[in-house]
Amino acid sequence: MNYRILRAPVAEFVGTMLFVMVGAGSVVANVNGPAGSLGIAIAHGLGLAILVTIMIPISGGHLNPAVSVALWIGDQIDLKTLGKYVAAQLLGAIVAALLIKLLFPASMARITSLGTPQMSGAMGMPAGIALEALFTFILVSAVYGTCVNPEKERVGGFAIGLTVTVVALGGGNLTGAVMNPARAFGPALVSGDWHTQAAYWIGPLIGAALAAVAWKFLFLPRNATDLR
């Protein structure tokens, strides 16, 4: 067996696991902490920036099923790769949630449902889905603009991480500004807290698809290269 073919899926597994550990872990750690929403937003943004930059040469650094779907729609990866990546990302998120449950104080983990994202009580489901779609549209646009476009600046994952930080600061108190089904799924599965989980799948996938179509047909130059 050629184990080299596992490099990319394993990179997606490890990268997503570490990202969920950092992101969901920051929610658990800050349940009574001074950093609050600002610390959580920075942890998600910087964590993603570092991990995407590390994994870009190996797998493209998706670390997010919505990003993988967007790149598949944009003909950057094939369907087989999409399936492998999404499976690896979801498995990585589950392992991360299990590690949080094992390593973090039980009372803090229980209160926060292992960092499972929560929607504000003032938000209805349709509005939450719409916001997650909008946030993900912005995130996927950052991916296409800084990683796919051949005319891109070489800023790698840090532009993507900065985008996550800004969006989290702007809307994190409303929906969690998740933009990543794996980030929501892993902690929800392990904690058993499925409250508003659908919003974190429907919204990001809609936003990712719209962004991919916009970049594919409007914004990318004709000589855009793919990631395969």
N, C-alpha and C positions, 0 to 999 in steps of 0.2 A: 504494500500500500504506500502511495506517495503522501506522506504526512504534510508536505508543503501545501497541499490544497486546503488544509485546515487552518492555515495561518490567518486568513481574513476572518472566518467565523469566530475563531478563538479570540482574535483581537476585539471583535464586536462584543463577545461575551465578557471579556475582562474589562474593557472600557466601560460598558454599561453597568457592570457590577460595581466598579469603583465610583462611577458617577452617582448611582443610586445610594451607595454607602455614604458619600459626601453630602448629597442633597437631602435625602430622607434623614440621615444622621444629624444634619444641622437642625432640622425641625425638632427632633427628639431632644437634642442637647440644649436647645434654646427655649424649651417649654417654659422655664422660669428664668431664663438668662437675660442679661442686659442687652445683647446684640439685637434680639427681636427680628422683625421683618427685614431690616437692613442686613443683618448678618446672614440670614437665610438666603437672601437674594445674591449676596456676594459669594457665598459658598457655592451656590448652584452655578453662577456665572464663571467664577475662576476655576472651579473644578472642571466644568465642561471645556473651558478654553484649553486647559492643560492637557486633558485626556484626548480631545479631538486632535490637537497638535501632535501628540505622541502617536496616535493611531492612523493619521492620514496616510503615511507612506505604506501602511500594511493593508488597511481595509477601506480607506477613504474617511474613516472616523465618523460614521453615521451616528451610532449610539442611540438611535431613536427610530422606532418603526415608521413614524410619520415622515421622517427625512428619507428613509429607504424607499418608501412608497413614492415620494415626490421624485426621487432620482430614477426610479423605475419608469414612472410616467414620462419623464424627460429623456428616456432612452440612454441613461447613464449606466444602468445595470440591467441584467436580464432577469427573467422571472425566477429562475433557479437560484440565483444569488439573492434575490429578494427574500425568498423563503428561508434560506439558510441564515441570513442576517436577522430577520425578525425572530426566528426561533432562538438564536443565540442571545439576542437582546432581552427577550422575555425571560429566558433562563437566567441570565446574568442578574436581572432585577429581582427575581425570586431568591437567588442565593444571597444577594445583598440584604434583602429583608430578613432572611433567616439569620444572617450574621449580626444584624442590628438587634434582633430579638435575643440572641445569645450573649452579646457583649455589652449592650447598653443597660443601664438601670431599669429594672422591670417596671417600676411605677411610672417612669417617664415614657417608656416605650408604650405602655398601656394607654396612658392619657392621650398620646398623639397617634394611636393606631399605627405605630412604627413609621410615622412620617407620611402616612397616607394623605394625599391632598384633600382638602375640604373646601366646599363652596360656601361663601357667605350666605347666611340665612336671608339676607336681603335680595339675593339673586334667585331668579327662577331658572329652571332648566334650559328653556330656549335662549335666554340671554347669556347663560353660562356657556352654552355650546357656541353661540355666536362670538363671544369674547375669545374663547380658546381657538376658534377658527381664525380670528383676526391675528391673535398673537402668533399662531403657527405660520400664518402667511408671512409675517415679518421675519420669523426665524428662517423659514425655507428660502426666502428672498436673500437673506444674508448668506446662506449656504451657496446658493447659485451665484451670487455676486462676488463672493470671495474665494470659492473653491472650484466652481465649474466654469465660469466665464473665462475664456482664454486671455481676455484683456484685464484680468483681475490684478489687484495689488497683492503682494505676497505677505498677507497678514494672518493667513492660516486660521487656526481655531480661535484666536483671540478676538477677532471681530464677531464670531459666533457667540462666544462666551459673553462678550460685552452686550450683545443683543439680548441674551437671556437675562442678564443683570438688569438692564434698563426696563425690559418688559415686566420682570418680576417686581421691580420697584413701582411701576405704574399700575399694575393690576393684580399683584400677588394677594392682596387682602380680599379680592373679590372671588377669584376662582383658584388661586394658587399659581396662576400663570404656568401651568405644567407643560403644555406643548409637546408632551412625550408620553404616549400610552404605556410604555414600559415603566416609566418612573411612577405612574399611578398604579399599574397592575401588580407589580411585585409586592409592595407593602400591603395593598388591599387583599391580595390572596393569602398572605401569611397571617395578617391580623384578622381577616374575616370581615373587614369594614368595606362594604361595597357601595356606600352612600354616594350618590351622584357619579358613580364610576363611568357611566355611559358618556357623560360629557367629555371625559378625558380620552375617549376614543373617537366619538363622532366629530367633535370640534376640530381636533388636530388633523384628522384625516381629510376633512373637507378643506381646511385651510391649506394643507400641504398640496392637495390636488389642484386647487385654484392657483397657487403660486407656481407649481410646476408647469401648468398650461400657459400661464402668463409668460414665464421665462422661455419656455420652449418655442412659442409662436411669436412673441413680441420682442423680448429683450436680448436674447442670446444672438450673437452674430452668426452668420452662416457657417463659419469655419470652427464653431465650437467643438471641442474634442470631448470624448466621453471618458468615464473613469475606469472602464474595463481594461 
